[in-house]
């Protein structure tokens, strides 16, 4: 029996600016295995409910109505509010493949004891995903990752874990409203996990520094032509600084792959510096 209950879940989500509804008894609610073991959870699982009823009905089924209750830790309503359903492990995921996460390998068929499960309200067959709900999904994901020692991309879709022949959630990609629209991973319109993970990083407060062989300073040329200096911080540099005889002229130069997290981290650092220092 796991003894770790995420009793601060509601506080974590409120601190992230989310509207939180606490379901009676959530702090002691769990599947038969109890809480999480050790440093689990290791993964954040994205689902949709496949329902078109209102929040109270969905939450009642998640917490009480199903013979496998509780079915999720969290319920994400269409208005972006988050209902906290259970602090322990839940019966959210069923059987599926092994998955590699930053804390280790989640064994096959073992996601229920390793995951925080989120059920988002959507019928999954074409109902529009309002931008407020999509934005809240990422905010929830990143708040959980930061609070429980995971990376923003330590997430998975139910379809990816269980296989598209068994589960399609979350879907459909073409129904996502707002500036971010994921690709479809299959003919059912399941959101691309690669797109979710990339967007989670982009929306996270802290980009991880790239793994380097040395901590020495260097220059990186970004895809838009900007040159940034990398050391204790990332900041744009002027032409005078890198011209012949300039103070940074002798630094080694690199050109990161525009599609890599390294490039995203550098770009975020440059943007943060520009906003904070240059206005």
N, C-alpha and C positions, 0 to 999 in steps of 0.2 A: 504494500500500500504506500503510495507516494504521500509525503507529508508537506509538500510545498503548495500552498494555496495562494493565488495571486489576489490577496485581499486589498491591495492598493489599486486594483484595476480602475475603479471609478475615478480615483484621484489622478491617476496617470492621464486618463482621457480628458478630464476637465482641465488639467494643466496645459493640455495641447489645444485648448480653445473649443472643444467639442461640447455639444449639448448632451448631457448624460441622464439616462433614466435607470434607476436601480430597481431590479426586480426583487421582491421580498425573498430573503433566504439565499441570495446569490453567493454570499461569502462562504457558505458551507456546502454549496451544491457541487456535485461531481459524479462521474460515472463510478462503477463498482470498485475501480482500482484506486479511487481517492484522488489525492492531489498529484502534483508532478514530482518526479524523482530528481535528486541532485540539482544540476543547473538548468534543467528543462524549464520551459519550452525552448525548442530549437528552431521552430518554423512557424510562420503565420500563414494559415490556410484561407484562401479566398473562395467563397461559395456564393450562389444565389439560392433563394428559397424555392423557386419554381412555383410561386403562389401569386395570387392577385387579390388577397384579402388585406385587412388592415393590420396595423402593428400589434394590437392587443391579441388578435387571434394567432398571429405567427408566434409571438412570444409565449403564449399559453401552450401551444403545441411543442415548442422547443423545450420548455421547462417542465411541463407536466403531461401533455397529451399523448406524446409518442411513447410506445413501449420501450424505446431506447433512450428516453430522456435522461439527462440533458443532451440536446443535440448540438449545442454551440456554446461558446463562452460569451459571444457578443452577437447582437442583432443590429444591423445597420438599416435604419428606416429610410424611406424614400425622401424624407425631408433633411437627411443628414444627421439626425439624432442617433445616439448609440444607446442601446439597451444592454445593461450588464446582467447576464443570465447565470453565469457560473464561474467560480474562482478556481475550481479544480479541473482535472482532465475530463473531456467530454466524448461522447460517441458521435463525432462529427464526420469522420472521414472514411471509415470502413477499410477495405483492403486496397493495396496499391503498391507501387514500386518503391524500392529504396531511393533515397534522395540525399545528395551531398549538400550540407549546410556548413556555415562557418564554424559551428561548434562541434561538428562531427557528422557521421552518416546516420540518418534516420532509417532504421531497418525496414525492409518490406513488411507491409501489413501492420505497422506499429505507429502510424501517425497519430492515433488517438491519444497516446501517452506522451507524445513529443510536441504537439501543436496547440497553438491558440486558434480556435476555429471561429470564423466570422461568417454569419449568414446575412447576406444583403437582400433586401426586399426587391424582387423582380421576378417576372414570370419566365424569363429566359428565352422567350420565343418571339421577341420583337418589341416588348414594352420599352419605351424610352428610359434610358438611364439619365436622370437629371444631373446637371453639372454639380449641384450642391452635394449630391450623394456620392458621385465619383471623387470629388475633392475630399470629402470626408473619409472615403475608403483609404486614400493615400495618407491622410493625416492620422487615422487610426493605426495603419501599418507602421508608420515611422515612429509614432509615439510608443507603440509596443516594443519595437526593435530597440529603441534607445533605452527604455526602462528595464528591459530584461536581457540585456547583453547580446543582442543580435545585430546584424547588419540590415540595412533597409531591403536588400535583395534576398534575405532569408525568408522568402515567401514562395508560395506555390499555389497554382489553381487546383481545384478539385479534379478537373479534367486531366491535367498533367500527371497528378499522382495516381488517379484511379484508371486512367486510360479513356480516350475519347469514345470508345465503343460502349462504355458504361456510364460516364458522366460528362456533361458538357459545360458545367459552370466554371466561371461566370460567362454568360452570353447575353445578348449578341453584341459583337463589336460595333456593327453598323448602327446600333441603337444608342451608342454613347454620345452624349451631348457635351458641347464645350470645345475648347481648343485642343484638348488631348483626345485622340481617337486611336485605339490600338488596332493592329492588324488582326485578322481572323486566323486562328491556329488550325481550323478545320472547317468542314462544310456546315457545321452547326453554328459557327460564329463565335466560338470560344475565344476570349481575349488572349492575345499572344502573351505568354509568360515573359518572354524576353522584353517585350515592350513595357509590361508592368514593372519588371525589375529595374529597367533603365529609368523609367519615370520616377520610381521610388527614390533612386539615388538623386535624381535631379531636384526632387522636392525635399530632400533631407537637409537638415541644418548643417551637418558636418560631413564633408567628403573625406574618405580615408586617403591619407597620403600614399602615393605609389611606393611600392617596395624598391628601395634603392640600394646599391652596393656601397654607397658612401653618402655622407651627409654634406659633402662639399657643395658649394653654390654652383649653379649652372644656368644657362639660358635655354628657354624652350620657345620655339616658334609655333604659334597656334594656327589653326586652319584659316582664320581670317587675316593672317599676316601680323598680328600683334606679337611682340616679343616680351616675354616675362622673365624675371629673375626668380629663381627658386632657391630657397635656403631656409631660414627660420620662418619666412612668409613668402607669399607669392604676390608680386606686384608688377605692373607694366613698367617698362624702361623706356627712356628717351633715346633718340638717335645719337645724341652727344655722348651718352653713357657707353654705348657700344661701338662708337666710331673709333678709328685708329687713335690710340693715345688716351681713349676714355677709360674711366675707372673699371668698367666691366668688360673691356675689349678682349681680355685674355681668358674669359670664362669658356668652358666647353659648351658646345651647342647640341641640342637635340631637337627632333621634330616628332612629337608624339602622334600616334595613329588617331585621327579625328574621331573614330568610333570607340575609342577605349575609355575606360573609367579614368585613366591617368589624364587624358585630355579634358574630360569633364571636370575633374578635380582642379586642374590648372585654370580652366576657364572660370570656374566658380570663385577661385581665389582672386583672380584678376578683377572680376565683377564686384566682389565684396570690397576690395581695396578702393576701386573707383567710386563706389557709392559712399564709403565711409570717409575717405580722405579728400577726394576730389569733388564730391557733391553730386 
